[in-house]
Structure formats: structure tokens, C-alpha cells
Amino acid sequence: MSEKKSRYFIRTFGCQMNESDSERISGMLGQTGAVKAERPEDADLVIVNTCAVREKSEAKLFSYLGRLAQLKKEKNLRIAVVGCVAQLRGWELLEKKAAVDFVLGPDNTAELISLVQEEAAEKHVSTSWTKEWHETSPGLIQRDSPVSAYVTVMEGCDNFCAYCVVPYTRGREKYRPLRSILGEVHDLARKGYLEAQLLGQNVNSYQDPDSGKPFTELLRAVATVEGIEWIRFLTSHPKNFRPEIAEAMAGIRKVCRQLHLPLQSGSNAVLKRMKRGYTREEYLNIISRLRSLMPGIGLSTDIIVGLPGETDQDFEETVEVLRQVRFINIFSFRYSPRPMTAASRLEDSVPKVTKQRRLEEIQRVQKDIQLEDHRRLVGQTMRVLCLGHGQKTPHLFSGRNAGNQVVNFRSDEDSTGRFVEVRITGFGPFSLLGEKTI
């Protein structure tokens, strides 16, 4: 990077995979001597890492690009849009947003280095796919947390659920070599990290491209790395969640007793239209098996309301599953048609007002469940990985327990980056409150 183009700012929309990608982009730019800016106003290059899973995500992106366009009128600024919307929209982004300079899909972000170093004057779009795994040296990743780290193990998805755009933005499944994953995890352990979060669109389908070893062997291998104490993974697909994965979780001490397992709907009719590949009963059997092997396991999920054709009865069946399973957390969304998906060819038959009512009811039911379950935790002492403290309240720290629940607690000493024992003294719907005991 030239001296005039030495500061960059990254704005990330979307999931943990996007956050991990941004950490890698930051590391690549840092290798050139570039410095990360705290605000877009202080940057010469603004990179917007995008999510295309929902229509609302794209709307937020275009609103943000509008603000950047105003900023570009005031200063010498280049704008790069990367990630899933970049892959989906390509040249269309440049036509809609003239202020954008570069558009790069998930497999093309490394091109940022040459574009910036050469101070490319022309607009550039690159959305080509590659079947090869492009390795990033662990030492180049600029991680946001000094305690818990994302480790990408695979990308893409072969499931083609009717509503989901991921296969069109992330491509087909490709798997990272086990030796490379272990190399990164060993590097994390040497740097003092305590938690590794294994990432992929469908981690259950992982296979080492060198040996063919499945996801369970990956879990066992990562667990042998001394220094890493907690292992999490996401996202799982119920269709690919085989019994041996549950057994491996139960048998490996370091794997947290926590799982994010997207349900999407509790109605078999809707699940069939979604092309999810499992029934409500099969999903509940997985939950039953998990709880028999690991009593107290924390379960979270995704819910979509308002898929074309969803009836009031379909919706009530989803609410019934929420009440039966009692998830510790859910991520809930209104259905919105996404380009190229099978569902986008159906009439969007559920009125927006009905979708919103159902979404609010789902969230109300889940909020009540979490309040009831959190109340039962008062008085218990639990192990918490402290992730940091509040700026305004120096003695108030925040972390997560093994179930991935947020725990805010008071401590007279800085516990960041350590495991602590916390006695729960209070709660809200979305977090627990406590005091450090050890």
C-alpha cells in the first residue's frame, strides 16, 4: 500500500463466517503495512463484508453504501464490497452504487492486496469460483478476540434448501485439510487461546480431503491440542447430524455441551417445502439422543416464519416444538425471497403483517422460556470464560459459560482471558448476572 492509502476500515454484516473472513482480510492488509482505522472517516479504503441470507441484510448494505458515497464526496476514498452480496450481485452492484470501486466474492478477497498496492484506478469485479482450498497463514489473521478464535474447516453447502441462497454465494462444499486445521489450532494454543470455534456452513459433512476422515475425527484431533480447553462448532444440519457425532461430543471432554441445530420449522409440511431432508419427529429424536448422552446440554436454533404456504396450524406446530425443546436461545426471521432459490419461484403468499405477528409471537414465547430457565439458575456456580470488561463499568466483566450463554459478572480483578467460577445472582431474558467466586 502506498503511504496515502495506508489506512483501512472493515464493516462486517452477517454470520460468524463473515466475521472470520474479515479477520483474514485484515491480516492480509496488515501484511502490507496498512493500519486498521477505527472509523470509516479515518480510512482511505473501506471494505464492506456482506451477507445475502436475508433481504433485510441487503437493504442494510445499500443504506450503508449510500452513507459511504456521501463520505467519498468529501475525501479520497475507495470502497470495496466483498462476500456474499458481492458474489450474488457482481457488476450489478457497480451499476446501482457508482461509488463502489471493487466487488469481490468470497473466493476472490485476496485480490484486494494487488488492487490496493497497485492503486488500481479502474473498477474491478471478480466473482470466480475455485475448488481449491486457499490457505491463509494463521500468523496473518488479525483476530478480534485474544481468547476465543474462529477456525474455518469447510466452506459452501450442497443441501440447496428451498429458501437458502448460500449455495449460490458460497458455492459447493469444499473441505480444509485436517493438517492445516491442526496447524492453526496449535498456533492458537501457543498464543494463549483457550477456545476454538470450528466454522463451516455444514460442518457435519466435513471430510479431510487427504485421508477422508469425518467430522468426528476432526473433533478428536483438535481435542488433543494442549492448551485449547473448549471446542465449539457451527453450523450443523439436522439431516447430516449422525448419531456418532453426538457420541463423540459426549465422549470428548473439551467439546462444550452446547449445540446450534437449526430447526427452521416445526411443521412437516413446511419442512418438506423447505427441502430440509428431515421431519419434525427426526429432529426431536436427535434432541432426545443429545440430552440422554449429555443432560443439561444447551441447545439453540434458527426459525423462519412465513414461508410460502405456511398456515396458522404450521406455525402453531413450530411454537409447540419451542415449548417442548426449550432452547437456550433462538435466531428468528421473517421469510424473504432470495434470488435463484426454489422458494423464490413460489408466490409469497403469507402477508407481511402475518409474518410480523408470527415473528413477534415466536420471540415472546422464547423470551418467556429463557426467563423461566434463567430463574432456575440463580444460586448455581458455573465455569465462565471471561472475554472482557465494560468500558463504563470497570469491575463488570462479560463471558460465556459452556452452554454459550452470556454471563455478566462483577470482579475486583481483571479476569479477561481466564476461566473463572461465577455464582449466578440475577438474570435477564438474554443474559445471566453473577459474582466471581474464584
C-alpha positions, -999 to +999 in steps of 0.1 A: +000+000+000+013+035-008+016+060+021-015+078+010-036+046+011-024+031+043-055+031+065-085+007+061-118+001+078-139-030+077-176-031+082-189-067+086-225-078+081-237-113+088-226-145+104-195-158+122-181-170+089-182-134+077-165-122+109-138-148+104-133-137+067-129-101+079-102-111+104-083-128+075-088-097+052-075-075+080-045-098+083-037-097+046-039-059+045-018-057+077+009-077+060+013-048+035+019-023+063-017-010+063-032+002+096-067-005+107-088+026+112-114+029+140-139+048+118-146+050+080-139+087+082-103+079+090-097+054+063-085+055+027-101+022+019-135+009+033-142-028+029-178-039+034-181-076+040-216-086+032-244-111+039-271-122+014-291-146+036-320-122+041-334-093+021-330-071+051-293-077+051-290-064+015-312-034+025-288-025+053-259-028+029-273-004+004-282+021+031-246+019+044-232+023+009-253+054+005-236+069+035-202+059+022-210+076-011-215+109+008-182+104+026-165+097-007-175+132-019-157+147+010-124+128+008-102+105-013-118+071-005-121+038-022-149+013-014-147-025-017-177-047-014-168-083-006-185-115+005-219-130-003-238-100-018-207-093-039-209-128-053-246-126-058-248-092-075-214-088-092-214-059-118-250-050-107-235-035-076-214-011-096-244-001-117-265+005-086-238+021-065-214+042-086-193+049-055-181+013-052-147+006-067-142-032-061-166-061-059-150-094-048-167-127-040-157-149-011-131-168-032-115-136-045-108-114-015-070-120-018-071-098-049-076-068-026-038-068-019-028-063-055-057-039-062-047-017-033-009-019-038-011-010-074-036+017-066-059+004-094-078+033-110-105+012-128-135-005-113-129-042-107-153-072-103-142-107-095-166-135-086-150-166-099-152-199-080-123-222-071-125-258-059-091-255-043-087-245-007-067-212-003-048-214+029-041-183+050-011-184+073-025-184+109+001-157+118-015-133+094-050-134+109-059-103+129-083-117+154-108-096+173-106-117+205-074-128+223-092-157+240-117-173+216-109-179+179-127-189+148-112-217+128-127-223+093-128-260+085-150-260+053-170-237+031-201-239+009-231-261+011-246-289-011-280-290+005-299-264-016-327-258+009-355-241-009-352-207+008-314-205+011-290-186-011-258-199+004-250-225-023-251-196-048-230-172-027-205-196-011-206-224-037-205-261-032-188-278-002-150-278+000-131-290+029-099-277+045-071-303+051-070-316+086-033-310+089-039-273+081-067-270+107-045-286+133-016-262+124-039-232+131-052-247+163-016-254+176-008-218+167-037-206+187-027-226+217+008-212+216-007-177+217-027-185+247-062-190+232-085-212+253-114-217+229-115-228+192-148-224+173-148-246+142-167-229+114-185-241+082-219-238+065-224-275+072-196-288+095-213-322+100-204-332+064-167-324+068-142-349+053-105-345+053-096-342+016-063-361+023-075-390+043-113-390+041-116-388+079-150-375+090-160-347+113-158-368+144-121-375+138-116-338+133-131-332+168-109-358+183-078-344+167-085-308+178-091-321+213-055-334+215-041-299+212-027-289+247-039-255+258-072-255+240-098-261+267-131-255+249-142-266+214-174-254+197-186-259+162-213-244+139-233-247+118-248-282+120-275-295+097-300-320+112-300-341+080-263-347+084-261-349+122-253-386+126-255-405+159-217-408+161-214-370+162-235-369+194-215-398+208-182-380+200-194-348+217-203-368+248-170-386+248-147-357+243-142-336+274-132-304+256-162-302+234-187-279+250-221-293+260-237-269+235-251-272+200-267-249+175-290-271+154-313-251+130-349-264+131-364-237+108-399-250+112-418-275+134-442-284+107-435-314+085-454-298+056-432-267+058-400-287+063-409-306+031-414-274+011-381-261+026-364-292+013-347-297+046-345-335+044-358-344+079-391-344+097-402-329+130-400-363+146-365-370+133-353-336+147-369-343+181-352-378+181-318-361+177-326-337+206-337-367+228-304-385+220-283-355+228-300-350+261-297-386+271-260-385+264-254-350+278-280-340+303-281-302+306-267-296+270-275-261+258-294-261+225-300-231+202-317-229+168-329-209+138-366-203+130-381-189+098-417-178+098-439-171+068-425-194+042-450-195+012-479-217+021-473-217+059-507-219+077-516-209+112-515-246+121-480-250+106-469-220+127-485-234+159-466-266+154-434-246+154-444-229+187-451-264+201-416-275+193-401-244+210-421-252+242-411-288+241-374-284+234-368-252+255-339-238+236-315-216+254-315-192+225-331-188+190-324-167+160-358-160+143-365-144+110-394-135+086-391-153+053-380-132+024-374-145-012-338-148-022-326-149-058-322-182-076-337-202-047-366-227-053-389-208-029-384-175-048-404-191-077-434-196-053-460-169-046-450-151-014-485-159-001-481-150+036-489-113+042-461-093+057-483-083+087-489-120+094-452-128+092-445-100+116-472-112+140-458-147+139-423-135+144-433-114+174-451-144+190-421-167+184-399-142+201-423-136+230-426-174+237-389-178+236-383-148+258-406-163+284-388-197+282-355-181+287-367-160+317-381-192+333-350-212+327-326-184+338-346-180+371-337-217+379-300-209+376-299-184+404-277-196+432-257-220+409-220-216+404-207-221+368-174-220+349-172-189+327-146-179+300-141-142+306-140-123+273-135-087+286-150-059+307-172-030+301-156+004+295-180+023+316-181-002+345-145-014+351-155-041+376-182-056+354-169-083+331-186-104+304-181-140+293-198-172+283-205-205+300-201-239+284-237-236+272-227-204+253-250-182+275-238-147+282-228-142+318-221-107+331-203-107+365-186-085+390-149-090+399-123-069+417-096-081+394-093-083+356-102-118+346-100-113+309-087-144+291-092-167+320-117-193+332-135-181+364-161-196+387-192-173+388-221-176+412-254-165+395-272-138+414-296-125+388-308-127+353-325-111+323-341-127+293-309-128+273-281-130+299-272-141+334-257-119+362-233-130+388-202-126+410-168-141+406-161-166+434-126-179+423 
